[in-house]
Amino acid sequence: MRPSTTLLGLVTLCAAVLFGCNKSGPGPPTAPYAVKSENENVLNLFIWADDIAPDALTSFERQTGIKVHVSYFDSPETLESRMLMGGSGFDVVVPTAAFVQRQIRSGAYLTLDKARLPNLINLDPALMSRVALNDPGNAHGIVYTWGTFGIGSTEVWYRRQCQISPSAAGG
């Protein structure tokens, strides 16, 4: 698949994932586009800072004619506080798995209309089953990114940092 097609599919899928945030009403806006736009050609996105390529939004807007207003968050707690207050005005948000279950229980997200998402069949079933642990039946969200963090070091660096003598470390 061409990168622009992949990007378009990814952003479109994200837009369809959380077609809207369920609660209505004017929550206290702390981001420039927190109030829901009545314009159907505007998508309000709340995403991790640095979690989307710089040209992705421009490309999406050019290909779809939909203007994207982006607000960024820097921690899962920031996103959660906005979503649990209600009236966020966001159409699409990118929560972390550890927080999404509580947000779903609060009614912050709409249920997906999977009939309108034909590309769901292309998602990895093993990964989606892991996501279903926090979102039973994958009813409210779709994987945007998935990652694992690891830390590696050399034995010499570790011993020096931990101030372990070779004899104490069994060496």
Salt bridges, closest charged atoms under 4 A:
GLU61 OE2 - LYS67 NZ 3.63
GLU80 OE1 - ARG102 NH2 2.85
ASP91 OD1 - LYS36 NZ 2.54
ASP135 OD1 - HIS140 ND1 3.03
GLU155 OE2 - ARG159 NH2 2.37
